[in-house]
C-alpha cells in the first residue's frame, strides 16, 4: 500500500502539478493514519456524518498534504487531453 501511495503522490504532484492532495480514512482503520502520516499528510479534522456504512453514519478523518515545491506558473499548464471539459446536460465539467 505504501508503494501505491507514493506512486499516486508522485503522479499527482509531478505530472498533474497539483498543489494539494486530500485523503480520508475511517478512525477504526488503525493502519491508515500512520501510512498517511509517513509521507507528510496532516490531520485536518473529521467529516461529521459523511459516510453511510452498514446503516450508520460514519465520521472519516480528513488529511491533506501540499506540494512543497509548487510553482505558481504551473497553474497555466495545459489540461491533459483525457480530462478536457465536456458538456453533459448543459453543464460544464
C-alpha positions as CSV (number, residue, x, y, z in Angstrom):
1,X,0.0,0.0,0.0
2,X,2.9,2.4,0.8
3,X,4.2,2.0,-2.8
4,X,0.8,2.7,-4.3
5,X,0.5,5.9,-2.1
6,X,4.0,7.0,-3.2
7,X,3.2,6.4,-6.8
8,X,-0.1,8.2,-6.6
9,X,1.6,11.2,-4.9
10,X,4.4,11.3,-7.4
11,X,1.8,11.3,-10.3
12,X,-0.5,13.9,-8.8
13,X,2.3,16.3,-7.8
14,X,4.8,15.9,-10.7
15,X,2.5,15.0,-13.6
16,X,-0.8,16.7,-12.7
17,X,1.1,19.6,-10.9
18,X,-1.4,19.8,-8.0
19,X,-0.7,21.9,-5.0
20,X,-2.7,19.8,-2.6
21,X,-3.9,16.2,-2.2
22,X,-6.5,15.1,0.3
23,X,-7.0,11.6,1.7
24,X,-9.7,10.4,4.2
25,X,-9.9,7.3,6.3
26,X,-12.1,5.7,9.0
27,X,-10.7,6.1,12.5
28,X,-11.2,2.3,13.1
29,X,-8.7,1.7,10.4
30,X,-5.6,2.0,12.6
31,X,-3.1,1.3,9.8
32,X,-4.2,4.2,7.5
33,X,-3.3,7.0,9.9
34,X,0.4,6.0,10.1
35,X,0.5,5.2,6.4
36,X,-0.6,8.7,5.5
37,X,1.5,10.4,8.2
38,X,4.8,8.9,7.0
39,X,4.8,10.9,3.7
40,X,3.6,14.1,5.5
41,X,-0.2,14.1,5.4
42,X,-1.6,16.1,8.3
43,X,-5.0,15.6,10.0
44,X,-7.4,18.5,9.4
45,X,-10.3,17.1,11.3
46,X,-13.4,14.9,10.9
47,X,-16.3,15.0,8.3
48,X,-19.3,14.6,10.6
49,X,-21.9,12.1,9.3
50,X,-20.2,11.9,5.9
51,X,-20.3,8.1,5.1
52,X,-23.3,5.9,5.5
53,X,-22.0,2.4,6.1
54,X,-24.0,-0.5,7.5
55,X,-26.9,1.7,8.2
56,X,-24.8,4.0,10.4
57,X,-23.4,7.5,9.6
58,X,-19.6,7.5,10.0
59,X,-17.1,10.3,10.5
60,X,-13.9,9.9,8.5
61,X,-10.6,11.5,9.4
62,X,-9.7,14.2,6.8
63,X,-6.0,14.6,5.9
64,X,-4.0,16.5,3.3
65,X,-0.6,17.2,2.0
66,X,0.6,20.1,0.0
67,X,3.4,20.2,-2.6
68,X,6.4,21.9,-1.0
69,X,7.9,22.8,-4.4
70,X,4.7,24.0,-6.1
71,X,5.3,26.8,-8.6
72,X,2.7,29.4,-9.3
73,X,3.4,29.3,-13.0
74,X,2.2,25.6,-13.1
75,X,-1.4,27.0,-12.9
76,X,-1.1,27.9,-16.5
77,X,-0.1,24.4,-17.6
78,X,-2.3,22.8,-20.2
79,X,-5.0,20.4,-19.1
80,X,-4.2,16.8,-20.2
81,X,-6.3,15.7,-23.1
82,X,-8.1,12.9,-21.2
83,X,-9.7,15.3,-18.7
84,X,-10.8,18.2,-21.0
85,X,-14.1,19.9,-20.2
86,X,-17.1,18.2,-21.7
87,X,-20.8,19.1,-21.7
88,X,-23.4,16.9,-20.1
89,X,-27.0,18.1,-20.0
90,X,-25.8,21.7,-20.5
91,X,-23.4,21.6,-17.6
92,X,-19.6,22.2,-18.0
93,X,-17.3,19.8,-16.1
